[in-house]
Amino acid sequence: MLLSYRMPREPSTPRIAIWRKFKRLGVAQLGDGLVALPADARTREHLEWVADEVIEAGGAATIWLAQPGSAAQERALAQSMADARTAEYTAVLAQAEQARTADEATRRRVLRKLRAELRRIHRRDYFPPPARRAAETAVNSLNPDRPDSEENQPA
């Protein structure tokens, strides 16, 4: 699905709000004023909401059902979206690794924060990369109550 949109430069607040929504949705930015998401009922609904907000802010928006011109283009688009999620999962993994040696209270706090971050990333993860599993494993290892956490493993 494509959303073609145009927004007025001023005021900038609606433009920033739309940009943040696109970031939360994990869109692929194809060009100025053109974003893409895989076509399903959920993404269509999200793009319709964003389109309504664009129009309410004095802009113009159109949703398109589209198909890439080739399988290579489709793979490249999916890979670019997966690469963006890989970067996010890698950041979560690094934070989890850093928290491994912290005291239990800090690990629990970081665990809650990183679980919430993983949920946010999962909502925009349309083409799960291998880094997803590694990040989930690292975050779960911070839980001292889990039997498979590192400190509960036999030596």
C-alpha positions in Angstrom: 0.0 0.0 0.0 1.2 3.5 -0.8 0.2 6.8 0.8 1.0 9.8 -1.4 0.7 13.0 0.7 1.4 16.7 0.6 1.3 18.9 3.7 1.7 22.7 4.1 5.0 23.8 5.5 3.5 25.9 8.3 2.5 25.2 10.9 5.2 22.5 11.3 3.5 20.7 14.3 1.1 18.6 12.1 4.0 17.6 9.8 6.1 16.5 12.7 3.2 14.5 14.2 2.7 12.7 10.8 6.4 12.0 10.6 6.3 10.4 14.1 3.3 8.3 13.1 5.2 7.1 10.1 8.2 6.2 12.3 5.9 4.2 14.7 4.3 2.4 11.7 7.7 1.5 10.2 6.9 2.8 6.7 9.3 2.6 3.8 9.9 6.2 2.6 9.9 5.8 -1.2 10.3 9.5 -2.0 9.2 12.9 -0.8 5.5 12.5 0.1 5.4 8.8 -0.7 5.5 6.0 1.8 4.7 2.3 1.6 3.6 -0.5 3.9 2.7 -4.2 3.2 -1.0 -4.4 2.2 -3.2 -5.9 4.9 -6.3 -4.7 6.8 -4.3 -3.3 9.7 -1.9 -1.3 7.6 -4.7 0.0 5.4 -6.5 1.2 8.4 -3.4 2.9 9.8 -2.7 4.6 6.5 -6.3 5.8 6.3 -6.1 7.4 9.7 -2.8 9.1 8.7 -4.4 10.3 5.4 -7.3 11.8 7.4 -4.9 13.6 9.6 -3.0 15.0 6.6 -6.3 16.3 5.1 -7.4 17.8 8.5 -4.1 19.6 8.6 -4.8 21.2 5.2 -2.9 18.8 3.1 -3.8 16.2 0.5 -3.5 12.4 0.7 -4.3 9.5 -1.5 -3.9 5.8 -0.7 -2.9 3.4 -3.5 -2.8 -0.3 -3.8 0.3 -1.0 -5.7 2.6 -3.8 -6.9 6.3 -3.5 -7.4 7.4 -3.7 -11.0 9.6 -6.7 -10.4 10.4 -9.3 -7.8 13.8 -7.7 -7.3 12.2 -4.4 -6.4 9.8 -6.1 -4.0 12.8 -7.9 -2.3 14.8 -4.7 -2.1 11.9 -2.9 -0.4 11.3 -5.7 2.0 15.0 -5.8 2.8 15.2 -2.1 3.4 12.4 -2.4 5.9 14.0 -5.4 7.6 17.3 -3.5 7.7 15.6 -0.7 9.6 14.3 -3.2 12.1 17.7 -4.9 12.4 19.2 -1.6 13.5 16.5 -1.3 16.2 16.9 -4.8 17.4 20.7 -4.4 17.5 20.2 -1.4 19.8 18.0 -3.4 22.1 20.5 -6.2 22.1 23.3 -3.8 23.1 21.3 -2.4 25.9 20.4 -5.8 27.2 24.0 -6.9 27.1 25.1 -3.8 28.9 22.5 -4.5 31.7 23.6 -8.1 32.2 26.2 -7.2 34.8 24.0 -4.6 36.6 22.4 -5.2 40.0 19.0 -7.0 40.0 16.9 -3.9 40.5 18.6 -2.2 37.5 18.2 -5.4 35.4 14.4 -5.5 36.2 14.0 -1.9 35.3 15.9 -2.4 32.0 14.0 -5.6 31.4 10.6 -3.7 31.6 11.9 -0.9 29.4 13.3 -3.3 26.7 10.2 -5.5 26.7 8.1 -2.4 25.9 10.6 -1.4 23.2 10.4 -4.9 21.7 6.6 -4.6 21.6 6.9 -1.3 19.7 9.4 -2.7 17.3 7.3 -5.9 16.7 4.3 -3.7 15.7 6.3 -2.3 12.7 8.3 -5.5 12.0 6.7 -6.7 8.7 9.7 -8.8 7.6 11.4 -10.1 10.7 15.2 -10.2 10.5 17.4 -12.7 12.4 18.3 -10.0 14.8 14.8 -10.2 16.2 15.4 -13.5 17.9 18.8 -12.5 19.3 17.3 -9.3 20.8 14.4 -11.3 22.4 16.8 -13.8 23.8 19.1 -11.2 25.3 16.1 -9.3 26.8 14.7 -12.5 28.3 18.0 -13.4 29.8 17.7 -10.3 32.1 14.8 -11.9 34.0 16.2 -13.5 37.1 12.9 -15.4 37.6 13.2 -17.3 34.4 14.8 -20.7 34.7 16.7 -20.2 31.5 18.3 -16.9 32.5 22.1 -17.0 32.7 22.5 -16.7 36.4 20.2 -19.8 36.9 22.2 -22.0 34.5 24.4 -24.7 35.9 28.1 -23.8 35.9 
